[in-house]
Amino acid sequence: MPGSLRPAAGPDDMRLRLTVRTLLAALAFAASFSACGAAPAPPAAGAAVSGAAAAPATGEGQPVTGRVPVSRDGSLTVVMLEPESPVDAPAATEPVTMDQLGMEFLPPVLLAGVGQPVRFRNSEDVMHNVRVYNIETKDTALNISTPLGGTYEHRFDVAGTYRVACDIHPAMGASVVITGAPYAAVAGRDGRFALDDVVPGAYTAIVVAGASRTEHAIDVQPAPTNLDLTSD
């Protein structure tokens, strides 16, 4: 009833509520990834995850698959295709999410386009913060707290690789790759990647494997194309 008072919750009640909240958040997180056809854990060997920044399907492109070097530091390798001539590939506008769950950032590498909404969410009953900075310039993009169940949305206006850290829990870390390329993917643990609906033409393939960055001139054929980008 309006104006009525409830008895104060005891410590056991508070712990039970936090535990239930954590379980519900974990189930919701797992369900959201299942609906997208991807698991919240890093890609397993042989798997490839299409980048969030990849252009929406137009029905005029071809599948592109291949292999890239595996990063020496254990991080996941990113491949981006920059067209030599403009292509009709609308920019992605749907938000992508990096979660804090189980004392980890998930996914460990997140792809997004310049200006695409990126959400940072805390799905557990532990206070975190999110500090994001450009690994080249060291400029801080954001530094915010993420309370229990909280979500913060940010749009990056500068392409590059950004380090994601939680100052409260230094063992937590991840990366956000912001790209202006119409096609991008995070490779699997074995270096394999896949992209769909790539418009045929000449491209520069940019491969970022940890601290290493290489570029390759490639041609996407009007048929399925397989690339070997493992050489320097």
Summary of the structure (lengths in Angstrom):
residues: 232
radius of gyration: 20.0
end to end distance: 70.0
largest distance: 70.8
contacts: 712
relative contact order: 0.25
helix: 11%
strand: 43%
